[in-house]
Structures are given as structure tokens and as C-alpha cells.
Amino acid sequence: MQTRIEEKPSTTKRMIVMILAVLGLIAVIAGIKVLSIMRMMAASKPPPPAVVSTAKAAYQDWQPELRAVGTLRAVRGADLALDVAGLVTRVNVKSGDEVRGGQLLLQLRDSEDIALLHQLEAAAALAEVTFARAKEQLAVQVISKADYDQAAADLKAKQAAVAQQQVNVAKKQLRAPFAGRAGIVTINPGAYLSSGTVIVTLQQLDPIYVDFHLPQKDLAELRTGQKVALRLDAFPDRTFEGTLSAISPKVDSDTRNVQVEAKVPNPDRVLTPGMFANVSVDAGAKQRYLTLPQTAVVYNPYGETVFVVIPKREADRRQAAAAAAADDPPREQQPKKPGKGPQLAPDALVVQQACVTSGPKRGDQVAILKGLEEGVEVVTSGQIKLKSGSPIRIDNSVQPANSPNPTPQEH
């Protein structure tokens, strides 16, 4: 009896068949996925135009200025005190009063000093009578010249004692050394004051000085009599004008800055010493610049650029002109392949990046020296999502700051 042996395929062949089957399945799945993605891309809509704000380049007359932060100082100011101690008997000034030069502000008890003054005045009067009698007697040779000289010396000594006591009496009185506004008065009658105790501050407020510092490189542009403008946070809607009154003859060796002083009229006395002020000094004649908001300029390592707003037909024309200048004319005889999605209309707005050269800055504005012409519309916000040829939609309901003299805003 013969045994039939069945030949089974080898293990290697089975493995090859299984691998080919898996690869085929993966290829089918990948193909289906690629087709699905391509259909989705074909059906997808292009992104909407970027929303930006714009402004037009315009010429403005700029006054060259030197800017600094200064401190207001009274033309005359002093903390008044007495150099003697004593008991206060009378206070003739109230807080914030406008006082005259020489006006009595405070009186210490001086009854003993006045009594001594009267005694010395009586002695001086007697010495004067004695001297007059001695003068008459000397004329008729009744007394000697020595007696006459002694009477004259006694008279002078008594008069000097009177003058000294008058000074002692005056020391018990505090008088205003100049006209000005008194500060806060906290001294009351009956209080005992030690010598040197500050009683009241007195400040002459009209006019008022402002002290500030400028770099030594600006010395050539400084002249006494130049116009100075002050702006303060306390009065954001006002500008105080004055003149440059003095320039320090010495430059600080630590900071290399020079101290400058300006005088500002203050008839309503709203400016007070110690306030900070933003100072601008006119330097030179006015200059005419093409200006834009500073936010319109994009600063890159390779230069400064702006995005110019133009219609799409103008962008296509410029692109064709640039290609012609590069000896690579467009092939108009070949029909262009239609792009996917809707095409932009010729009047649709797009942006084109342009290189510019910026100049001086003033507040929120910057001067454009090269690269733009007057009336050109440029993007002032939203540049981060733009490139040349990007479609845009303009919304100027909110504009970036464009003030030549910005002030801090608190919200």
C-alpha cells in the first residue's frame, strides 16, 4: 500500500504573501486618504481678506525740538525761621496768603527787650544833651578838649547801644523778605519756638523757573532767549511758554549733561515749585517732512518697510513691469491656469511691500525721507499677517496714535 504525501507550501512563501497583502491594504487606505484630502482642498475657500487700518502720507511742518524732563523752581523761595528762641505772641499770616515784602508774619514776646530799648534811648538822649552842652562850653573855653572828646565818645557809645538793642527787638519779629505766597502755617500763639525752627515757607511764583539737563552734543543748538514750552500731567490741555534764561558754563563730568534754566510766566500761579514738566526747546527753523504714524513702519534687520495699499490691477501692472525690467517678460500667449477658488476682482485692494528710509521722530509720528510720495495710503496696523499681494479689507474705525505731542492715557 502506497502512502500519498501532500506537499505544503513553505513558511517563507506564506510570509511573503502576507506582507504583500498588508502593503496592498496600506496603499489602498493611503490612496483613499489622499483623494479625500485633495477633495477637501479643492472644496475649501480661500482665507478672507485681512482687516487692517490705513493712513495717507502727508507733509507737515516740524519745529526741531530738544526734549527733556525738568523740575519747577521758584524765582525766590525760602523756609523762614528766627535765629532766637521765644514765646509766640502773635501770628499775622494764614496758610496760602499772598504776602508783601517786609510784612510782619510772626511776633515773639519782646516786652523786656523794648523796655531795655527805652532805657538805652533815654541814656542816649541824655548823652546827646551833654554833648551839646560840652560843645558850647568848648567854644567859650570853659572846658578842656579832653572833656569834649569824652562827651562825644559817650554819645556814640549810647547811640550804638540803642542800635544794638533795636536789632535785638527786630530779631523777635519774622518779616517777609520778599513778596510771595506763604505755605502751610502750623504755629499758634502761645507756642515756644527754639532758634532755627522753620515757621513757614515763602515762594515767589510769578515768574517761575524750570531746571532741566540736556546732553552736551546739543550745546551748539542752545541760545538764551530761545522759546521753551512746558507740558505737565496736571494740566494736559495747556501748554506753558517761556524763554531759555541761562545755560550752565560747566558740563557735568559724570553724566556729560549741561544744566539749563528757563523762565516761564505764571500770572495765575498754577505752577508750583517741585512739579515735574516735559520741556521742549525750539532749535532751528521749521522743516517740512512727509510723515506717517510710527506703527506704519516695519523695522527689519534688512531695512525699514511699509505696506502700500493699491488695487489688484495696479499690483499686476507693477509685477509685469518688474518682470520686464528683469528681462523675463511674461508669456501672454500661454493661457494662465485658473486658480482654485474665486479670483480677486481688478478693483480689489491688495498690499505691496515697499522699502523706505525713516528720519526724525516726533511723538507718535515718524518722518519718511525716501520711498514714499504724498497721498500714498499705507497700512498702519495688522502688518503681521500681510505679505506682498495679500488682499485686505480696510477698517479705520480704530486708528493707532498719531499725535505729535502724546500724553499718558489712564483707563
C-alpha positions as CSV (number, residue, x, y, z in Angstrom):
1,M,0.0,0.0,0.0
2,Q,1.5,3.4,-1.1
3,T,1.3,6.4,1.2
4,R,0.4,9.8,-0.5
5,I,2.4,12.6,0.9
6,E,0.9,16.1,0.4
7,E,3.5,18.9,-0.2
8,K,2.7,22.0,1.8
9,P,3.9,25.5,0.8
10,S,6.9,26.6,2.8
11,T,6.7,29.1,5.6
12,T,8.7,31.7,3.7
13,K,6.3,31.8,0.8
14,R,3.4,32.3,3.3
15,M,5.1,35.2,4.9
16,I,5.8,36.9,1.6
17,V,2.2,36.6,0.6
18,M,1.0,38.1,3.9
19,I,3.4,41.0,3.6
20,L,2.3,41.8,0.1
21,A,-1.3,41.7,1.2
22,V,-0.7,44.1,4.1
23,L,1.2,46.5,1.8
24,G,-1.6,46.5,-0.7
25,L,-4.1,47.2,2.0
26,I,-2.0,50.1,3.2
27,A,-1.6,51.5,-0.3
28,V,-5.4,51.4,-0.8
29,I,-6.0,53.2,2.5
30,A,-3.4,55.9,1.8
31,G,-4.8,56.4,-1.7
32,I,-8.3,56.9,-0.3
33,K,-7.0,59.3,2.3
34,V,-5.0,61.3,-0.3
35,L,-8.1,61.6,-2.5
36,S,-10.2,62.7,0.5
37,I,-7.6,65.5,1.3
38,M,-7.4,66.6,-2.3
39,R,-11.2,66.9,-2.5
40,M,-11.3,68.9,0.8
41,M,-8.6,71.2,-0.5
42,A,-10.4,71.7,-3.8
43,A,-13.6,72.5,-2.0
44,S,-12.0,74.7,0.7
45,K,-12.5,78.5,0.3
46,P,-9.5,80.9,0.3
47,P,-9.0,82.8,3.6
48,P,-10.9,86.1,3.9
49,P,-9.0,89.4,3.4
50,A,-7.0,90.7,6.3
51,V,-8.6,93.5,8.2
52,V,-6.2,96.5,8.6
53,S,-6.2,100.2,9.3
54,T,-4.6,102.7,7.0
55,A,-3.4,106.3,6.7
56,K,-2.2,108.5,4.0
57,A,1.3,110.0,3.9
58,A,1.1,113.8,4.3
59,Y,3.5,116.7,4.6
60,Q,3.8,118.5,7.9
61,D,5.9,121.4,9.2
62,W,8.0,120.3,12.1
63,Q,9.8,122.5,14.5
64,P,13.0,120.9,15.6
65,E,12.9,120.4,19.3
66,L,15.2,119.4,22.2
67,R,13.2,117.5,24.8
68,A,13.9,116.9,28.4
69,V,12.2,116.5,31.8
70,G,12.6,119.4,34.2
71,T,11.7,120.5,37.7
72,L,10.0,123.7,38.5
73,R,11.7,126.1,40.9
74,A,10.5,129.4,42.4
75,V,12.3,132.6,41.4
76,R,12.6,133.2,45.1
77,G,11.9,130.7,47.8
78,A,12.9,130.3,51.4
79,D,11.9,128.4,54.6
80,L,11.6,131.2,57.1
81,A,12.8,130.9,60.7
82,L,14.0,133.0,63.6
83,D,17.6,132.9,65.0
84,V,16.4,133.5,68.6
85,A,14.1,131.5,70.8
86,G,11.0,132.8,72.4
87,L,7.3,132.7,73.1
88,V,4.9,133.4,70.2
89,T,2.5,136.2,70.9
90,R,1.0,137.0,67.5
91,V,0.7,135.2,64.1
92,N,-0.2,137.6,61.3
93,V,-0.2,135.1,58.3
94,K,-2.6,132.3,57.3
95,S,-1.8,129.3,55.1
96,G,-1.7,130.2,51.5
97,D,-1.8,134.0,52.0
98,E,-0.2,136.3,49.4
99,V,2.2,138.5,51.5
100,R,4.1,141.7,50.7
101,G,7.8,142.3,51.1
102,G,8.5,143.4,54.7
103,Q,5.1,142.3,56.0
104,L,5.2,141.2,59.7
105,L,4.4,137.5,59.8
106,L,5.0,136.4,63.4
107,Q,5.9,138.2,66.7
108,L,7.7,136.8,69.7
109,R,7.4,138.2,73.2
110,D,9.7,141.3,73.3
111,S,8.4,143.4,76.3
112,E,11.7,143.1,78.2
113,D,13.7,144.0,75.0
114,I,11.5,147.0,74.4
115,A,11.8,148.2,78.0
116,L,15.6,147.9,77.7
117,L,15.5,149.8,74.4
118,H,13.6,152.7,76.0
119,Q,16.2,152.8,78.8
120,L,19.0,153.0,76.3
121,E,17.2,155.6,74.3
122,A,16.8,157.8,77.4
123,A,20.5,157.4,78.1
124,A,21.4,158.3,74.6
125,A,19.2,161.4,74.7
126,L,21.0,162.5,77.9
127,A,24.3,161.9,76.3
128,E,23.2,164.0,73.3
129,V,22.3,166.9,75.6
130,T,25.6,166.5,77.5
131,F,27.5,166.6,74.2
132,A,25.7,169.7,73.0
133,R,26.5,171.5,76.3
134,A,30.1,170.4,76.1
135,K,30.3,171.8,72.6
136,E,29.0,175.2,73.7
137,Q,31.4,175.2,76.7
138,L,34.3,174.3,74.5
139,A,33.5,177.3,72.2
140,V,34.0,179.7,75.1
141,Q,36.9,177.8,76.5
142,V,35.1,176.7,79.7
143,I,36.1,173.0,79.4
144,S,39.1,171.2,78.0
145,K,39.2,169.5,74.7
146,A,39.6,166.1,76.6
147,D,36.2,166.7,78.3
148,Y,34.6,167.5,75.0
149,D,36.0,164.3,73.4
150,Q,34.8,162.2,76.2
151,A,31.3,163.6,75.9
152,A,31.3,162.9,72.1
153,A,32.6,159.3,72.7
154,D,29.9,158.7,75.4
155,L,27.2,159.9,72.9
156,K,28.4,157.5,70.2
157,A,28.5,154.6,72.7
158,K,25.0,155.3,73.9
159,Q,23.7,155.5,70.3
160,A,25.5,152.2,69.4
161,A,23.8,150.6,72.4
162,V,20.4,151.8,71.1
163,A,21.1,150.4,67.6
164,Q,22.1,147.1,69.1
165,Q,19.0,146.8,71.2
166,Q,16.9,147.7,68.1
167,V,18.4,144.8,66.4
168,N,17.5,142.5,69.3
169,V,14.0,143.7,69.2
170,A,13.8,143.1,65.4
171,K,15.0,139.6,66.0
172,K,11.8,138.9,67.8
173,Q,9.8,139.7,64.6
174,L,9.6,137.5,61.5
175,R,9.1,139.6,58.4
176,A,8.7,138.6,54.7
177,P,12.0,139.1,52.9
178,F,10.1,139.4,49.6
179,A,6.6,139.2,48.2
180,G,5.2,135.7,47.6
181,R,2.8,133.0,48.7
182,A,3.0,131.6,52.2
183,G,2.9,127.9,52.8
184,I,1.2,125.9,55.5
185,V,1.3,127.6,58.9
186,T,1.2,125.3,61.9
187,I,2.4,127.8,64.6
188,N,-0.1,129.2,67.0
189,P,0.2,132.0,69.7
190,G,1.5,130.7,73.0
191,A,3.9,128.2,71.4
192,Y,7.5,128.3,72.4
193,L,9.9,128.3,69.4
194,S,13.5,127.3,69.5
195,S,16.0,129.2,67.4
196,G,16.2,127.9,63.8
197,T,12.7,126.3,63.8
198,V,11.1,126.6,60.4
199,I,7.9,128.6,60.7
200,V,6.6,128.9,57.2
201,T,7.8,128.6,53.6
202,L,7.6,131.6,51.3
203,Q,7.6,131.2,47.5
204,Q,7.5,133.8,44.8
205,L,5.6,132.1,41.9
206,D,5.5,134.6,39.1
207,P,7.5,134.1,37.1
208,I,8.8,130.6,37.8
209,Y,12.0,128.8,36.8
210,V,12.3,125.3,35.3
211,D,15.6,123.4,35.6
212,F,16.5,120.6,33.2
213,H,19.5,118.9,31.7
214,L,20.5,118.3,28.0
215,P,23.3,116.2,26.5
216,Q,26.5,118.1,25.7
217,K,26.0,117.3,22.0
218,D,23.1,119.8,22.0
219,L,25.1,122.7,23.3
220,A,25.6,124.2,19.8
221,E,21.9,124.5,19.4
222,L,21.2,126.3,22.7
223,R,20.9,130.1,23.0
224,T,19.5,132.3,25.7
225,G,16.2,133.7,24.6
226,Q,15.0,130.6,22.8
227,K,11.4,129.6,23.0
228,V,10.6,126.9,25.6
229,A,7.3,125.1,26.0
230,L,6.2,123.2,29.2
231,R,3.6,120.4,29.4
232,L,2.5,119.0,32.7
233,D,0.5,115.9,33.6
234,A,-1.6,118.1,36.0
235,F,-2.7,120.3,33.0
236,P,-2.8,118.0,30.0
237,D,-4.8,120.5,27.9
238,R,-2.4,123.5,28.5
239,T,1.0,124.5,27.2
240,F,3.1,127.0,29.2
241,E,5.5,129.1,27.2
242,G,8.7,130.7,28.4
243,T,12.2,131.6,27.3
244,L,15.6,130.0,28.0
245,S,17.3,132.2,30.5
246,A,20.6,130.6,31.4
247,I,23.0,127.8,30.4
248,S,25.4,126.4,32.9
249,P,29.0,127.1,31.9
250,K,30.0,123.7,33.2
251,V,29.2,120.2,31.9
252,D,28.7,117.5,34.5
253,S,31.7,115.2,34.3
254,D,29.6,112.2,35.4
255,T,26.6,112.4,33.1
256,R,28.1,114.7,30.4
257,N,24.9,116.7,30.6
258,V,24.6,120.5,30.9
259,Q,22.1,122.2,33.2
260,V,19.7,124.7,31.6
261,E,17.4,127.2,33.2
262,A,14.2,128.6,31.6
263,K,11.9,131.3,32.9
264,V,8.1,130.9,32.5
265,P,5.4,133.5,33.3
266,N,3.0,132.2,35.9
267,P,0.4,135.0,36.3
268,D,-2.4,132.7,37.6
269,R,0.1,130.9,39.9
270,V,-1.0,127.4,38.9
271,L,2.6,126.2,38.6
272,T,4.3,125.4,41.9
273,P,7.9,124.6,42.7
274,G,8.8,120.9,42.7
275,M,6.5,119.9,39.9
276,F,7.9,117.8,37.0
277,A,7.4,119.1,33.5
278,N,8.1,117.9,29.9
279,V,10.2,120.6,28.4
280,S,10.8,121.2,24.7
281,V,13.2,123.8,23.3
282,D,12.8,125.1,19.8
283,A,16.1,124.5,17.9
284,G,16.5,125.9,14.4
285,A,14.0,126.8,11.7
286,K,10.9,124.7,10.8
287,Q,11.3,121.8,8.4
288,R,8.8,120.1,6.1
289,Y,8.6,116.3,6.4
290,L,6.4,113.6,4.9
291,T,5.0,111.9,7.9
292,L,3.3,108.7,9.0
293,P,2.3,107.1,12.3
294,Q,5.2,105.2,13.7
295,T,3.2,102.0,13.7
296,A,3.1,102.0,9.9
297,V,6.8,101.3,9.6
298,V,8.0,97.7,10.0
299,Y,11.6,97.5,11.2
300,N,13.6,94.5,9.9
301,P,17.2,93.6,10.1
302,Y,17.5,94.3,6.3
303,G,15.8,97.6,6.4
304,E,12.5,99.5,7.0
305,T,9.4,98.7,5.1
306,V,5.7,99.8,4.8
307,F,2.8,98.0,3.1
308,V,1.3,100.2,0.4
309,V,-2.4,99.8,-0.4
310,I,-3.1,99.5,-4.2
311,P,-5.8,98.0,-6.5
312,K,-5.0,94.5,-7.8
313,R,-4.8,95.7,-11.4
314,E,-2.0,98.1,-10.3
315,A,-0.2,95.3,-8.5
316,D,-0.4,93.1,-11.6
317,R,1.0,96.0,-13.7
318,R,3.9,96.6,-11.3
319,Q,4.7,92.9,-11.3
320,A,4.7,92.9,-15.1
321,A,6.9,95.9,-15.2
322,A,9.3,94.4,-12.7
323,A,9.5,91.2,-14.8
324,A,10.2,93.2,-17.9
325,A,13.0,95.1,-16.2
326,A,14.5,91.7,-15.2
327,D,14.5,90.6,-18.9
328,D,11.8,87.9,-18.1
329,P,8.7,89.1,-19.9
330,P,5.5,87.2,-19.0
331,R,4.3,84.7,-21.6
332,E,0.9,86.2,-22.5
333,Q,0.4,83.7,-25.4
334,Q,0.1,80.9,-22.9
335,P,-3.2,80.8,-21.2
336,K,-2.9,81.0,-17.4
337,K,-4.2,78.2,-15.4
338,P,-7.2,79.2,-13.4
339,G,-6.5,79.2,-9.7
340,K,-8.6,77.3,-7.2
341,G,-11.3,79.3,-5.6
342,P,-12.7,82.7,-6.6
343,Q,-10.4,85.1,-8.3
344,L,-9.9,88.7,-7.0
345,A,-11.6,91.5,-8.9
346,P,-9.3,94.0,-10.6
347,D,-10.6,96.7,-8.1
348,A,-9.9,94.6,-5.1
349,L,-7.4,96.1,-2.6
350,V,-4.1,94.4,-2.0
351,V,-0.8,95.4,-0.4
352,Q,2.7,95.7,-1.7
353,Q,5.7,95.9,0.5
354,A,7.9,98.9,-0.1
355,C,11.3,99.9,1.3
356,V,11.5,103.3,2.9
357,T,14.1,105.4,4.8
358,S,12.8,106.9,8.0
359,G,14.1,110.1,9.6
360,P,13.4,112.1,12.8
361,K,10.5,111.1,15.1
362,R,8.1,113.4,16.9
363,G,5.7,111.9,19.4
364,D,3.7,109.2,17.6
365,Q,4.9,110.3,14.1
366,V,7.9,109.5,12.0
367,A,9.3,111.3,9.0
368,I,9.8,109.4,5.8
369,L,12.8,110.6,3.8
370,K,12.7,108.2,0.9
371,G,10.5,105.6,-0.6
372,L,7.0,107.2,-0.5
373,E,5.1,110.1,-2.1
374,E,2.5,112.3,-0.7
375,G,-1.0,110.9,-0.6
376,V,0.1,107.2,-0.7
377,E,-2.1,105.0,1.5
378,V,-0.2,102.7,3.8
379,V,-1.2,100.1,6.4
380,T,-0.9,101.3,10.0
381,S,-1.9,98.2,11.9
382,G,-2.3,94.5,11.1
383,Q,1.0,94.1,9.1
384,I,2.0,90.9,10.9
385,K,-0.4,88.9,8.7
386,L,0.5,90.5,5.4
387,K,2.8,89.9,2.5
388,S,3.0,91.4,-0.9
389,G,-0.2,90.6,-2.9
390,S,-2.3,89.9,0.2
391,P,-5.9,91.0,-0.1
392,I,-7.1,93.4,2.6
393,R,-10.2,95.0,4.0
394,I,-9.9,98.5,5.5
395,D,-11.5,99.3,8.8
396,N,-10.4,102.7,10.1
397,S,-12.9,102.8,13.0
398,V,-10.0,102.5,15.4
399,Q,-6.7,104.3,14.4
400,P,-3.3,104.0,16.0
401,A,-1.9,107.0,17.9
402,N,-0.7,109.8,15.6
403,S,-0.2,112.8,17.9
404,P,2.9,115.0,17.7
405,N,2.6,115.6,21.4
406,P,1.3,112.5,23.1
407,T,0.3,112.4,26.7
408,P,-0.1,109.4,29.0
409,Q,-3.6,108.0,29.0
410,E,-5.1,106.3,32.1
411,H,-8.0,104.0,31.6
